[in-house]
Amino acid sequence: MSTSTTASVSTHILDTSVGRPAEGVAIRLAARAGRDADWQDLGGSATDADGRCKDLPALPEGTTHVRLDFAVEAYFEKKQADAQQDAPATRDSGTFFPEVVITFAVKPGEHYHVPLLLNPFGYSVYRGS
């Protein structure tokens, strides 16, 4: 596939509660060709030690919309278990956002870098470079 006829996607996650990359977050990628088309699951990957997901599947030709599904619940559960001694005496149980799903439109030939800024009770995304 030529990058001139397809879009490409990359992402990374920064855990803003600790100011560090979020390692080990599973990410699924889906695409569709048109607003009314069915989503096609393309597969997934997980973030590395730098919070980057460098091996997301390529988008099929004709893709107009992309969906990134970040499975953040397991990340926060592991983080909480690893830092049990540093946890406040009173803490909410469970994860407020078990997943973050971002859907965006793409155009052929363009690259879309979509960073996720994440903390236990909120998140933000933007189109990066």
Buried (B, 14 or more C-beta within 10 A) or exposed (E): EEEEEBBBBBBBBBBBBEEEBBBBBBBBBBBBBEEEEEEBEBEBBBBBEEBBBEEBBBBBEEBBBBBBBBBBBBBBEEBBEEEEEEEEEEEEEEBEBEEBEBEEEBEBEEEBEBBBBBBBEEBEBEEEE
